[in-house]
Amino acid sequence: MRTTLLDLLRMKQAGERIVMLTAYDTPSAMIAERAGVRLLLVGDSLGMVVLGNDSTIPVTLDDMVRHAAAVSRGVQDTLVVGDLPFLTYASEADAIASARRMMQEAGVQAVKLEGGQPIVPIVRRLTELGVPVMGHLGFTPQAQYQLGIRVQARQASDARRLLEDALALQEAGAFGIVLELVPAVLAEAVSKRLRIPTIGIGAGAGCDGQVQVWHDVLGLHSAKSPRHAKRYGDIGAAMEAALRLYVEEVQSGAFPTAAQSSKMDESELAEALAGLPGTTP
């Protein structure tokens, strides 16, 4: 059966760590589910790791719907959360329209919104309408030009504000909160004060779960991974080696062989070519 919000709450209560991973297409979703991942995030990070942008800002709702639909088609038991991209939930009406598309067209089971107190009314309204909402605090990529890409809430006043935001999101109906790039001790303190699960990324081991980006975990890019990421494989290098071998074999004539070629009876070929221009009589 598909993972539910109640399952996540029970995992927090039982002290069972929650594993979350990003996915952007059907094959990656299928592989993640087979590996035991039961919570997938179709993140607007696809703007950088899939579409080649330098931030999440250019990602559109159409982009998110297309990729989230592909992920949703690839899983049966996994709960799929889809990001609402930049300025698609600036108003209550925008948020409702965006969530409708993500759930009806893309088939996700929940949406994720970035921000604290300013979006609390929107979170409350969405949950009143039956839309499961995950929050996102700390470093929020859609505000990177304001915040800078750095650890957030280091000062006492900022840390207190983050905790207040987390409590407000919880009371508005959020079922969980991503904590990104915040001090580990703060993330642990917030996690202990909330009834709902926290999912950390660059926030230490004190959260109720962890989320990582597919490409970081598998080493699918040549750039240095972020400090908070760990490579569990070097799949990018293996893919490059395989493609180099393919190039070599095509250029040398070693591929394709008879094993990769379809057969046809010589008499049938002669009959097919008979009388055509350029053929031998």
LUMTI-905969 format. One record per atom (N, C-alpha, C): residue number from 1; atom name; x, y, z. Coordinates in steps of 0.02 Angstrom, whole numbers. Example, Ala and Ser with C-alpha at 12.3 -4.5 7.8 and 13.67 -1.06 7.14 Angstrom:
BEGIN
SITE   seq   atom        u        v        w
SITE     1      N      660     -284      390
SITE     1     CA      615     -225      390
SITE     1      C      660     -165      390
SITE     2      N      642     -112      354
SITE     2     CA      684      -53      357
SITE     2      C      645        2      394
//
This chain:
BEGIN
SITE   seq   atom        u        v        w
SITE     1      N       42      -60        0
SITE     1     CA        0        0        0
SITE     1      C       44       63        0
SITE     2      N       17      116      -29
SITE     2     CA       55      178      -33
SITE     2      C       68      208       36
SITE     3      N      128      233       46
SITE     3     CA      145      268      107
SITE     3      C       96      326      117
SITE     4      N       75      336      179
SITE     4     CA       27      389      195
SITE     4      C       57      439      243
SITE     5      N       22      494      252
SITE     5     CA       44      544      301
SITE     5      C       43      515      371
SITE     6      N       -5      472      385
SITE     6     CA       -8      440      450
SITE     6      C       53      394      461
SITE     7      N       75      361      409
SITE     7     CA      136      320      414
SITE     7      C      196      363      435
SITE     8      N      202      422      405
SITE     8     CA      258      466      421
SITE     8      C      255      489      494
SITE     9      N      195      504      517
SITE     9     CA      186      525      586
SITE     9      C      204      468      634
SITE    10      N      183      409      617
SITE    10     CA      199      351      659
SITE    10      C      274      338      660
SITE    11      N      307      348      604
SITE    11     CA      380      339      601
SITE    11      C      414      388      648
SITE    12      N      392      450      648
SITE    12     CA      421      499      695
SITE    12      C      411      477      767
SITE    13      N      350      457      782
SITE    13     CA      334      437      851
SITE    13      C      375      376      873
SITE    14      N      390      332      825
SITE    14     CA      428      271      841
SITE    14      C      503      282      837
SITE    15      N      524      341      815
SITE    15     CA      596      354      809
SITE    15      C      626      321      748
SITE    16      N      584      303      699
SITE    16     CA      608      271      638
SITE    16      C      626      325      586
SITE    17      N      687      324      562
SITE    17     CA      710      375      516
SITE    17      C      674      372      449
SITE    18      N      656      430      424
SITE    18     CA      620      436      361
SITE    18      C      670      452      305
SITE    19      N      667      413      252
SITE    19     CA      712      423      195
SITE    19      C      673      456      138
SITE    20      N      697      513      117
SITE    20     CA      668      550       61
SITE    20      C      722      562        9
SITE    21      N      702      560      -54
SITE    21     CA      749      570     -109
SITE    21      C      713      607     -165
SITE    22      N      751      647     -202
SITE    22     CA      720      680     -260
SITE    22      C      717      631     -319
SITE    23      N      671      643     -363
SITE    23     CA      666      606     -426
SITE    23      C      634      653     -477
SITE    24      N      651      643     -541
SITE    24     CA      627      689     -592
SITE    24      C      599      654     -654
SITE    25      N      602      587     -655
SITE    25     CA      576      551     -713
SITE    25      C      555      481     -692
SITE    26      N      525      444     -738
SITE    26     CA      499      378     -722
SITE    26      C      553      328     -703
SITE    27      N      608      322     -742
SITE    27     CA      659      272     -723
SITE    27      C      688      283     -653
SITE    28      N      703      346     -636
SITE    28     CA      733      359     -570
SITE    28      C      682      344     -515
SITE    29      N      618      358     -527
SITE    29     CA      567      343     -477
SITE    29      C      561      268     -466
SITE    30      N      562      230     -520
SITE    30     CA      558      157     -514
SITE    30      C      617      128     -476
SITE    31      N      677      152     -492
SITE    31     CA      737      127     -458
SITE    31      C      734      144     -384
SITE    32      N      715      206     -368
SITE    32     CA      711      226     -297
SITE    32      C      662      184     -259
SITE    33      N      604      171     -288
SITE    33     CA      555      130     -253
SITE    33      C      580       59     -242
SITE    34      N      613       30     -293
SITE    34     CA      641      -37     -285
SITE    34      C      694      -39     -230
SITE    35      N      729       18     -221
SITE    35     CA      782       21     -170
SITE    35      C      754       31     -100
SITE    36      N      689       44      -94
SITE    36     CA      659       51      -28
SITE    36      C      640      122       -9
SITE    37      N      649      170      -54
SITE    37     CA      628      239      -39
SITE    37      C      552      243      -44
SITE    38      N      521      271        8
SITE    38     CA      448      274        9
SITE    38      C      423      346       13
SITE    39      N      468      394        3
SITE    39     CA      448      465        2
SITE    39      C      492      500      -49
SITE    40      N      461      520     -105
SITE    40     CA      498      552     -159
SITE    40      C      477      625     -165
SITE    41      N      526      667     -179
SITE    41     CA      513      738     -190
SITE    41      C      531      754     -262
SITE    42      N      481      778     -299
SITE    42     CA      495      806     -365
SITE    42      C      510      879     -353
SITE    43      N      574      894     -344
SITE    43     CA      595      960     -324
SITE    43      C      603     1007     -382
SITE    44      N      594     1072     -369
SITE    44     CA      609     1120     -422
SITE    44      C      684     1126     -432
SITE    45      N      722     1088     -394
SITE    45     CA      794     1081     -407
SITE    45      C      806     1052     -477
SITE    46      N      753     1025     -509
SITE    46     CA      760     1000     -577
SITE    46      C      783     1057     -623
SITE    47      N      769     1119     -604
SITE    47     CA      793     1175     -644
SITE    47      C      868     1174     -654
SITE    48      N      904     1153     -602
SITE    48     CA      977     1152     -605
SITE    48      C     1004     1084     -628
SITE    49      N      979     1030     -599
SITE    49     CA     1010      965     -612
SITE    49      C      984      932     -675
SITE    50      N      926      954     -701
SITE    50     CA      898      924     -762
SITE    50      C      895      974     -819
SITE    51      N      873     1035     -805
SITE    51     CA      862     1084     -859
SITE    51      C      920     1130     -872
SITE    52      N      972     1130     -829
SITE    52     CA     1033     1168     -842
SITE    52      C     1031     1240     -821
SITE    53      N      983     1260     -781
SITE    53     CA      981     1328     -755
SITE    53      C     1028     1336     -695
SITE    54      N     1040     1398     -674
SITE    54     CA     1084     1408     -617
SITE    54      C     1046     1420     -552
SITE    55      N      980     1414     -555
SITE    55     CA      939     1420     -495
SITE    55      C      871     1387     -508
SITE    56      N      829     1387     -458
SITE    56     CA      762     1358     -466
SITE    56      C      712     1409     -494
SITE    57      N      732     1472     -498
SITE    57     CA      685     1526     -517
SITE    57      C      652     1515     -585
SITE    58      N      688     1492     -637
SITE    58     CA      656     1486     -703
SITE    58      C      606     1429     -708
SITE    59      N      604     1384     -659
SITE    59     CA      559     1326     -664
SITE    59      C      487     1348     -664
SITE    60      N      448     1322     -711
SITE    60     CA      378     1340     -718
SITE    60      C      333     1285     -689
SITE    61      N      270     1302     -681
SITE    61     CA      222     1252     -659
SITE    61      C      215     1197     -711
SITE    62      N      218     1215     -775
SITE    62     CA      215     1164     -827
SITE    62      C      274     1115     -821
SITE    63      N      333     1141     -806
SITE    63     CA      391     1098     -795
SITE    63      C      377     1048     -739
SITE    64      N      352     1075     -684
SITE    64     CA      340     1033     -625
SITE    64      C      287      980     -640
SITE    65      N      234      999     -673
SITE    65     CA      181      952     -688
SITE    65      C      207      895     -733
SITE    66      N      246      913     -783
SITE    66     CA      272      864     -829
SITE    66      C      318      813     -794
SITE    67      N      364      838     -754
SITE    67     CA      411      793     -720
SITE    67      C      378      755     -664
SITE    68      N      333      787     -627
SITE    68     CA      299      753     -572
SITE    68      C      254      698     -599
SITE    69      N      223      709     -656
SITE    69     CA      181      657     -687
SITE    69      C      223      596     -705
SITE    70      N      283      609     -731
SITE    70     CA      328      554     -749
SITE    70      C      348      514     -688
SITE    71      N      363      548     -633
SITE    71     CA      380      514     -570
SITE    71      C      321      474     -544
SITE    72      N      263      504     -544
SITE    72     CA      203      471     -518
SITE    72      C      188      407     -556
SITE    73      N      199      407     -621
SITE    73     CA      187      348     -662
SITE    73      C      236      291     -647
SITE    74      N      292      308     -615
SITE    74     CA      343      258     -603
SITE    74      C      338      221     -537
SITE    75      N      291      242     -493
SITE    75     CA      288      211     -426
SITE    75      C      217      189     -411
SITE    76      N      214      143     -363
SITE    76     CA      149      118     -340
SITE    76      C      140      129     -265
SITE    77      N      193      120     -227
SITE    77     CA      188      122     -154
SITE    77      C      218      185     -123
SITE    78      N      251      226     -163
SITE    78     CA      287      283     -137
SITE    78      C      244      346     -136
SITE    79      N      248      384      -82
SITE    79     CA      214      448      -78
SITE    79      C      255      500     -115
SITE    80      N      224      534     -162
SITE    80     CA      258      582     -204
SITE    80      C      237      653     -184
SITE    81      N      288      694     -169
SITE    81     CA      277      765     -152
SITE    81      C      305      807     -209
SITE    82      N      267      856     -230
SITE    82     CA      290      900     -284
SITE    82      C      298      971     -261
SITE    83      N      354     1003     -279
SITE    83     CA      364     1074     -263
SITE    83      C      316     1117     -303
SITE    84      N      291     1170     -272
SITE    84     CA      259     1224     -308
SITE    84      C      314     1275     -323
SITE    85      N      326     1291     -387
SITE    85     CA      383     1334     -404
SITE    85      C      371     1407     -389
SITE    86      N      422     1446     -403
SITE    86     CA      427     1517     -387
SITE    86      C      364     1555     -409
SITE    87      N      334     1590     -360
SITE    87     CA      277     1635     -370
SITE    87      C      214     1600     -397
SITE    88      N      210     1535     -390
SITE    88     CA      147     1500     -409
SITE    88      C      101     1492     -349
SITE    89      N      121     1519     -291
SITE    89     CA       76     1519     -232
SITE    89      C       80     1586     -197
SITE    90      N       88     1639     -238
SITE    90     CA       93     1706     -210
SITE    90      C       27     1729     -179
SITE    91      N      -27     1702     -202
SITE    91     CA      -93     1716     -174
SITE    91      C     -129     1651     -161
SITE    92      N     -183     1656     -122
SITE    92     CA     -222     1596     -108
SITE    92      C     -250     1566     -172
SITE    93      N     -274     1608     -217
SITE    93     CA     -302     1583     -280
SITE    93      C     -248     1549     -322
SITE    94      N     -188     1579     -325
SITE    94     CA     -133     1548     -362
SITE    94      C     -116     1480     -333
SITE    95      N     -112     1477     -267
SITE    95     CA      -93     1415     -234
SITE    95      C     -144     1360     -247
SITE    96      N     -207     1376     -244
SITE    96     CA     -260     1327     -256
SITE    96      C     -255     1301     -328
SITE    97      N     -247     1347     -376
SITE    97     CA     -242     1327     -446
SITE    97      C     -181     1284     -458
SITE    98      N     -125     1302     -428
SITE    98     CA      -63     1264     -437
SITE    98      C      -68     1196     -406
SITE    99      N      -95     1192     -345
SITE    99     CA     -103     1128     -312
SITE    99      C     -151     1083     -350
SITE   100      N     -203     1112     -378
SITE   100     CA     -250     1073     -417
SITE   100      C     -215     1039     -475
SITE   101      N     -173     1076     -511
SITE   101     CA     -138     1047     -568
SITE   101      C      -89      992     -546
SITE   102      N      -53     1005     -492
SITE   102     CA       -4      956     -469
SITE   102      C      -38      891     -447
SITE   103      N      -96      896     -417
SITE   103     CA     -129      835     -392
SITE   103      C     -171      802     -446
SITE   104      N     -205      841     -488
SITE   104     CA     -248      811     -539
SITE   104      C     -209      790     -601
SITE   105      N     -165      833     -625
SITE   105     CA     -129      818     -686
SITE   105      C      -65      778     -674
SITE   106      N      -29      795     -622
SITE   106     CA       35      761     -608
SITE   106      C       27      700     -564
SITE   107      N      -27      697     -526
SITE   107     CA      -39      637     -485
SITE   107      C        0      633     -421
SITE   108      N       27      691     -397
SITE   108     CA       63      689     -333
SITE   108      C       13      683     -276
SITE   109      N       38      662     -218
SITE   109     CA       -6      656     -160
SITE   109      C        1      715     -112
SITE   110      N       50      758     -124
SITE   110     CA       61      816      -80
SITE   110      C      102      868     -118
SITE   111      N      101      930      -92
SITE   111     CA      141      983     -121
SITE   111      C      185     1013      -67
SITE   112      N      240     1045      -89
SITE   112     CA      285     1078      -42
SITE   112      C      291     1151      -58
SITE   113      N      288     1193       -6
SITE   113     CA      293     1266      -12
SITE   113      C      351     1291       31
SITE   114      N      386     1342        7
SITE   114     CA      440     1371       45
SITE   114      C      416     1432       84
SITE   115      N      441     1440      145
SITE   115     CA      427     1500      183
SITE   115      C      393     1488      249
SITE   116      N      391     1541      290
SITE   116     CA      362     1537      357
SITE   116      C      297     1574      365
SITE   117      N      296     1622      410
SITE   117     CA      234     1657      428
SITE   117      C      195     1684      368
SITE   118      N      226     1713      318
SITE   118     CA      188     1742      263
SITE   118      C      145     1691      225
SITE   119      N      165     1627      224
SITE   119     CA      126     1578      186
SITE   119      C       80     1537      230
SITE   120      N       80     1550      295
SITE   120     CA       37     1511      341
SITE   120      C      -36     1512      320
SITE   121      N      -65     1571      302
SITE   121     CA     -135     1570      281
SITE   121      C     -148     1526      219
SITE   122      N      -99     1525      174
SITE   122     CA     -105     1484      114
SITE   122      C     -102     1410      131
SITE   123      N      -56     1392      176
SITE   123     CA      -51     1323      198
SITE   123      C     -116     1301      232
SITE   124      N     -143     1345      273
SITE   124     CA     -205     1329      309
SITE   124      C     -262     1317      259
SITE   125      N     -267     1361      209
SITE   125     CA     -322     1354      161
SITE   125      C     -315     1292      119
SITE   126      N     -254     1276       97
SITE   126     CA     -244     1216       58
SITE   126      C     -262     1153       97
SITE   127      N     -241     1150      160
SITE   127     CA     -256     1091      200
SITE   127      C     -331     1087      215
SITE   128      N     -364     1144      222
SITE   128     CA     -437     1144      231
SITE   128      C     -471     1113      170
SITE   129      N     -441     1123      111
SITE   129     CA     -469     1097       49
SITE   129      C     -447     1025       34
SITE   130      N     -408      996       79
SITE   130     CA     -388      926       70
SITE   130      C     -322      916       36
SITE   131      N     -282      969       30
SITE   131     CA     -216      963       -1
SITE   131      C     -163      953       52
SITE   132      N     -129      896       54
SITE   132     CA      -74      887      101
SITE   132      C      -16      933       83
SITE   133      N        9      969      133
SITE   133     CA       61     1019      121
SITE   133      C      122     1005      165
SITE   134      N      180     1007      134
SITE   134     CA      244     1003      169
SITE   134      C      275     1073      168
SITE   135      N      303     1094      224
SITE   135     CA      336     1159      228
SITE   135      C      410     1153      213
SITE   136      N      444     1210      209
SITE   136     CA      515     1212      194
SITE   136      C      543     1276      225
SITE   137      N      589     1267      273
SITE   137     CA      618     1323      310
SITE   137      C      694     1321      309
SITE   138      N      725     1375      331
SITE   138     CA      798     1381      330
SITE   138      C      819     1413      265
SITE   139      N      866     1381      230
SITE   139     CA      882     1406      163
SITE   139      C      826     1384      116
SITE   140      N      794     1433       86
SITE   140     CA      740     1419       38
SITE   140      C      764     1441      -30
SITE   141      N      777     1393      -75
SITE   141     CA      809     1409     -139
SITE   141      C      773     1462     -181
SITE   142      N      707     1466     -175
SITE   142     CA      671     1516     -215
SITE   142      C      686     1587     -192
SITE   143      N      716     1594     -132
SITE   143     CA      735     1659     -106
SITE   143      C      810     1668     -103
SITE   144      N      846     1629     -144
SITE   144     CA      919     1629     -138
SITE   144      C      950     1697     -154
SITE   145      N      918     1738     -195
SITE   145     CA      947     1803     -211
SITE   145      C      940     1852     -153
SITE   146      N      894     1836     -107
SITE   146     CA      888     1876      -45
SITE   146      C      933     1848       10
SITE   147      N      934     1782       15
SITE   147     CA      967     1750       72
SITE   147      C     1041     1736       59
SITE   148      N     1059     1722       -4
SITE   148     CA     1125     1696      -17
SITE   148      C     1126     1621       -2
SITE   149      N     1169     1585      -35
SITE   149     CA     1173     1512      -23
SITE   149      C     1220     1500       36
SITE   150      N     1191     1499       95
SITE   150     CA     1231     1491      156
SITE   150      C     1186     1465      212
SITE   151      N     1217     1443      265
SITE   151     CA     1180     1419      324
SITE   151      C     1138     1475      353
SITE   152      N     1077     1459      370
SITE   152     CA     1030     1508      397
SITE   152      C     1020     1499      472
SITE   153      N      993     1551      503
SITE   153     CA      971     1550      573
SITE   153      C     1028     1535      622
SITE   154      N     1085     1565      611
SITE   154     CA     1141     1557      657
SITE   154      C     1132     1599      720
SITE   155      N     1100     1657      713
SITE   155     CA     1091     1702      770
SITE   155      C     1029     1683      809
SITE   156      N     1029     1700      874
SITE   156     CA      974     1680      918
SITE   156      C      906     1705      893
SITE   157      N      904     1767      870
SITE   157     CA      840     1795      847
SITE   157      C      814     1759      785
SITE   158      N      860     1742      740
SITE   158     CA      840     1705      680
SITE   158      C      820     1634      696
SITE   159      N      855     1604      743
SITE   159     CA      838     1536      764
SITE   159      C      769     1534      795
SITE   160      N      754     1583      837
SITE   160     CA      688     1586      869
SITE   160      C      633     1595      816
SITE   161      N      647     1638      766
SITE   161     CA      598     1650      713
SITE   161      C      586     1586      674
SITE   162      N      638     1547      661
SITE   162     CA      629     1484      625
SITE   162      C      585     1436      665
SITE   163      N      597     1431      730
SITE   163     CA      556     1388      771
SITE   163      C      483     1412      771
SITE   164      N      473     1477      776
SITE   164     CA      405     1504      774
SITE   164      C      371     1489      707
SITE   165      N      409     1494      653
SITE   165     CA      382     1478      587
SITE   165      C      362     1405      583
SITE   166      N      406     1361      610
SITE   166     CA      391     1290      608
SITE   166      C      327     1273      647
SITE   167      N      320     1303      706
SITE   167     CA      260     1291      746
SITE   167      C      198     1318      710
SITE   168      N      205     1375      678
SITE   168     CA      148     1404      642
SITE   168      C      128     1361      583
SITE   169      N      177     1334      546
SITE   169     CA      161     1290      491
SITE   169      C      126     1226      515
SITE   170      N      151     1200      571
SITE   170     CA      119     1141      601
SITE   170      C       46     1155      618
SITE   171      N       34     1211      650
SITE   171     CA      -35     1227      671
SITE   171      C      -79     1242      610
SITE   172      N      -49     1264      555
SITE   172     CA      -88     1277      494
SITE   172      C     -106     1213      457
SITE   173      N      -76     1157      479
SITE   173     CA      -95     1093      449
SITE   173      C      -40     1058      410
SITE   174      N       20     1086      405
SITE   174     CA       75     1053      370
SITE   174      C       88      985      401
SITE   175      N      101      935      359
SITE   175     CA      113      867      385
SITE   175      C      187      854      397
SITE   176      N      231      899      375
SITE   176     CA      302      891      385
SITE   176      C      338      954      361
SITE   177      N      401      960      380
SITE   177     CA      439     1020      361
SITE   177      C      511     1000      342
SITE   178      N      532     1023      284
SITE   178     CA      602     1017      265
SITE   178      C      642     1072      298
SITE   179      N      697     1055      331
SITE   179     CA      743     1103      361
SITE   179      C      808     1100      321
SITE   180      N      824     1155      286
SITE   180     CA      882     1155      242
SITE   180      C      934     1205      265
SITE   181      N      996     1182      270
SITE   181     CA     1053     1224      288
SITE   181      C     1041     1266      351
SITE   182      N     1026     1231      405
SITE   182     CA     1021     1263      470
SITE   182      C     1067     1226      518
SITE   183      N     1091     1258      571
SITE   183     CA     1135     1224      618
SITE   183      C     1104     1160      645
SITE   184      N     1144     1109      653
SITE   184     CA     1119     1044      674
SITE   184      C     1084     1047      742
SITE   185      N     1111     1085      788
SITE   185     CA     1081     1088      854
SITE   185      C     1012     1121      851
SITE   186      N     1005     1170      808
SITE   186     CA      940     1203      800
SITE   186      C      889     1155      767
SITE   187      N      911     1121      715
SITE   187     CA      866     1073      681
SITE   187      C      842     1020      730
SITE   188      N      887      996      773
SITE   188     CA      867      945      822
SITE   188      C      817      974      872
SITE   189      N      830     1035      895
SITE   189     CA      784     1067      943
SITE   189      C      715     1077      912
SITE   190      N      713     1100      850
SITE   190     CA      649     1109      816
SITE   190      C      613     1042      809
SITE   191      N      650      991      790
SITE   191     CA      620      925      780
SITE   191      C      588      899      844
SITE   192      N      620      912      900
SITE   192     CA      594      887      964
SITE   192      C      531      926      986
SITE   193      N      523      986      961
SITE   193     CA      466     1027      982
SITE   193      C      405     1018      937
SITE   194      N      414      985      880
SITE   194     CA      359      976      834
SITE   194      C      327      907      840
SITE   195      N      263      903      827
SITE   195     CA      228      839      823
SITE   195      C      239      807      755
SITE   196      N      250      849      705
SITE   196     CA      257      824      637
SITE   196      C      330      812      620
SITE   197      N      344      770      570
SITE   197     CA      413      753      554
SITE   197      C      451      811      521
SITE   198      N      516      814      535
SITE   198     CA      561      859      500
SITE   198      C      606      817      455
SITE   199      N      620      844      396
SITE   199     CA      664      811      348
SITE   199      C      723      858      336
SITE   200      N      782      836      353
SITE   200     CA      840      879      348
SITE   200      C      879      872      284
SITE   201      N      910      927      263
SITE   201     CA      959      927      210
SITE   201      C     1011      980      228
SITE   202      N     1069      958      247
SITE   202     CA     1119     1003      274
SITE   202      C     1099     1030      342
SITE   203      N     1063      989      381
SITE   203     CA     1038     1011      446
SITE   203      C     1054      961      501
SITE   204      N     1103      917      489
SITE   204     CA     1124      870      540
SITE   204      C     1081      809      547
SITE   205      N     1099      767      596
SITE   205     CA     1067      702      605
SITE   205      C     1008      704      653
SITE   206      N      993      763      681
SITE   206     CA      940      767      731
SITE   206      C      870      773      703
SITE   207      N      863      777      637
SITE   207     CA      797      780      606
SITE   207      C      766      710      605
SITE   208      N      702      707      590
SITE   208     CA      668      643      588
SITE   208      C      682      604      524
SITE   209      N      708      638      474
SITE   209     CA      725      605      411
SITE   209      C      774      647      373
SITE   210      N      794      622      315
SITE   210     CA      842      656      273
SITE   210      C      817      655      201
SITE   211      N      834      708      163
SITE   211     CA      821      710       92
SITE   211      C      885      729       56
SITE   212      N      898      697        0
SITE   212     CA      955      714      -41
SITE   212      C      934      717     -114
SITE   213      N      975      750     -154
SITE   213     CA      961      757     -225
SITE   213      C      989      696     -262
SITE   214      N      949      668     -305
SITE   214     CA      966      608     -343
SITE   214      C     1036      612     -374
SITE   215      N     1051      668     -406
SITE   215     CA     1114      675     -442
SITE   215      C     1173      679     -394
SITE   216      N     1163      707     -335
SITE   216     CA     1217      710     -285
SITE   216      C     1233      641     -257
SITE   217      N     1181      604     -241
SITE   217     CA     1190      537     -210
SITE   217      C     1225      490     -258
SITE   218      N     1210      495     -323
SITE   218     CA     1236      447     -371
SITE   218      C     1297      472     -410
SITE   219      N     1318      534     -397
SITE   219     CA     1376      560     -431
SITE   219      C     1365      568     -506
SITE   220      N     1309      598     -524
SITE   220     CA     1291      605     -594
SITE   220      C     1316      669     -626
SITE   221      N     1357      706     -590
SITE   221     CA     1387      766     -618
SITE   221      C     1460      769     -599
SITE   222      N     1498      806     -637
SITE   222     CA     1571      808     -624
SITE   222      C     1590      860     -572
SITE   223      N     1544      906     -558
SITE   223     CA     1559      959     -509
SITE   223      C     1564      929     -439
SITE   224      N     1598      965     -396
SITE   224     CA     1603      944     -326
SITE   224      C     1535      946     -293
SITE   225      N     1519      894     -255
SITE   225     CA     1454      890     -222
SITE   225      C     1450      941     -165
SITE   226      N     1390      965     -149
SITE   226     CA     1383     1010      -91
SITE   226      C     1407      976      -28
SITE   227      N     1426     1016       21
SITE   227     CA     1453      990       84
SITE   227      C     1404      942      118
SITE   228      N     1339      958      112
SITE   228     CA     1289      917      147
SITE   228      C     1274      851      112
SITE   229      N     1301      841       52
SITE   229     CA     1285      781       13
SITE   229      C     1340      728       21
SITE   230      N     1320      666       10
SITE   230     CA     1368      611       10
SITE   230      C     1356      569      -53
SITE   231      N     1410      556      -89
SITE   231     CA     1404      513     -148
SITE   231      C     1405      440     -128
SITE   232      N     1353      405     -147
SITE   232     CA     1349      333     -133
SITE   232      C     1368      292     -194
SITE   233      N     1384      325     -248
SITE   233     CA     1406      292     -309
SITE   233      C     1435      344     -356
SITE   234      N     1471      320     -406
SITE   234     CA     1498      365     -456
SITE   234      C     1469      344     -524
SITE   235      N     1403      348     -527
SITE   235     CA     1367      323     -585
SITE   235      C     1382      365     -647
SITE   236      N     1395      429     -637
SITE   236     CA     1411      471     -694
SITE   236      C     1473      447     -731
SITE   237      N     1525      427     -694
SITE   237     CA     1586      402     -725
SITE   237      C     1574      336     -761
SITE   238      N     1532      293     -731
SITE   238     CA     1516      229     -763
SITE   238      C     1477      240     -828
SITE   239      N     1432      288     -827
SITE   239     CA     1394      304     -888
SITE   239      C     1439      331     -942
SITE   240      N     1486      375     -924
SITE   240     CA     1532      402     -973
SITE   240      C     1576      348    -1003
SITE   241      N     1599      302     -961
SITE   241     CA     1641      248     -986
SITE   241      C     1603      204    -1035
SITE   242      N     1540      190    -1020
SITE   242     CA     1499      149    -1064
SITE   242      C     1487      184    -1131
SITE   243      N     1476      248    -1129
SITE   243     CA     1464      286    -1191
SITE   243      C     1527      292    -1233
SITE   244      N     1585      298    -1200
SITE   244     CA     1648      299    -1236
SITE   244      C     1658      233    -1274
SITE   245      N     1641      178    -1241
SITE   245     CA     1648      113    -1274
SITE   245      C     1600      107    -1333
SITE   246      N     1539      134    -1326
SITE   246     CA     1491      134    -1381
SITE   246      C     1519      174    -1440
SITE   247      N     1546      233    -1426
SITE   247     CA     1575      274    -1480
SITE   247      C     1630      236    -1516
SITE   248      N     1674      204    -1478
SITE   248     CA     1730      168    -1507
SITE   248      C     1706      110    -1551
SITE   249      N     1657       73    -1528
SITE   249     CA     1634       15    -1566
SITE   249      C     1597       34    -1630
SITE   250      N     1559       89    -1628
SITE   250     CA     1526      111    -1689
SITE   250      C     1579      135    -1739
SITE   251      N     1627      173    -1716
SITE   251     CA     1678      200    -1760
SITE   251      C     1723      146    -1790
SITE   252      N     1735       93    -1751
SITE   252     CA     1779       39    -1775
SITE   252      C     1741      -13    -1815
SITE   253      N     1675      -12    -1814
SITE   253     CA     1635      -62    -1848
SITE   253      C     1622     -124    -1807
SITE   254      N     1643     -123    -1743
SITE   254     CA     1631     -181    -1700
SITE   254      C     1557     -188    -1679
SITE   255      N     1520     -134    -1686
SITE   255     CA     1448     -134    -1670
SITE   255      C     1412     -101    -1729
SITE   256      N     1356     -129    -1753
SITE   256     CA     1323     -189    -1726
SITE   256      C     1351     -253    -1757
SITE   257      N     1340     -308    -1722
SITE   257     CA     1358     -374    -1748
SITE   257      C     1294     -409    -1771
SITE   258      N     1302     -469    -1793
SITE   258     CA     1243     -508    -1815
SITE   258      C     1193     -515    -1759
SITE   259      N     1217     -517    -1697
SITE   259     CA     1172     -525    -1640
SITE   259      C     1125     -466    -1632
SITE   260      N     1145     -407    -1655
SITE   260     CA     1102     -348    -1649
SITE   260      C     1068     -331    -1715
SITE   261      N     1070     -376    -1763
SITE   261     CA     1043     -362    -1830
SITE   261      C      986     -410    -1846
SITE   262      N      937     -386    -1883
SITE   262     CA      880     -428    -1904
SITE   262      C      899     -466    -1967
SITE   263      N      869     -525    -1977
SITE   263     CA      886     -568    -2033
SITE   263      C      831     -566    -2086
SITE   264      N      851     -579    -2149
SITE   264     CA      804     -583    -2204
SITE   264      C      831     -633    -2254
SITE   265      N      789     -675    -2280
SITE   265     CA      810     -725    -2329
SITE   265      C      835     -691    -2392
SITE   266      N      890     -715    -2420
SITE   266     CA      920     -684    -2479
SITE   266      C      872     -683    -2538
SITE   267      N      832     -736    -2546
SITE   267     CA      785     -738    -2602
SITE   267      C      730     -685    -2594
SITE   268      N      709     -674    -2532
SITE   268     CA      659     -622    -2520
SITE   268      C      688     -552    -2534
SITE   269      N      752     -543    -2517
SITE   269     CA      785     -479    -2531
SITE   269      C      789     -468    -2606
SITE   270      N      807     -521    -2644
SITE   270     CA      813     -515    -2717
SITE   270      C      746     -498    -2748
SITE   271      N      693     -529    -2723
SITE   271     CA      626     -515    -2748
SITE   271      C      605     -443    -2733
SITE   272      N      623     -420    -2673
SITE   272     CA      604     -352    -2653
SITE   272      C      639     -299    -2696
SITE   273      N      702     -314    -2715
SITE   273     CA      742     -265    -2752
SITE   273      C      734     -270    -2828
SITE   274      N      702     -323    -2850
SITE   274     CA      698     -335    -2923
SITE   274      C      664     -277    -2960
SITE   275      N      698     -253    -3010
SITE   275     CA      669     -201    -3052
SITE   275      C      676     -130    -3025
SITE   276      N      702     -122    -2965
SITE   276     CA      710      -55    -2937
SITE   276      C      771      -21    -2967
SITE   277      N      769       45    -2976
SITE   277     CA      828       80    -3003
SITE   277      C      888       70    -2958
SITE   278      N      944       60    -2990
SITE   278     CA     1006       54    -2953
SITE   278      C     1021      -17    -2931
SITE   279      N      975      -65    -2942
SITE   279     CA      987     -134    -2922
SITE   279      C     1017     -173    -2979
SITE   280      N     1053     -225    -2963
SITE   280     CA     1083     -268    -3013
SITE   280      C     1031     -316    -3041
SITE   281      N     1024     -322    -3107
SITE   281     CA      974     -368    -3136
SITE   281      C      988     -440    -3116
//
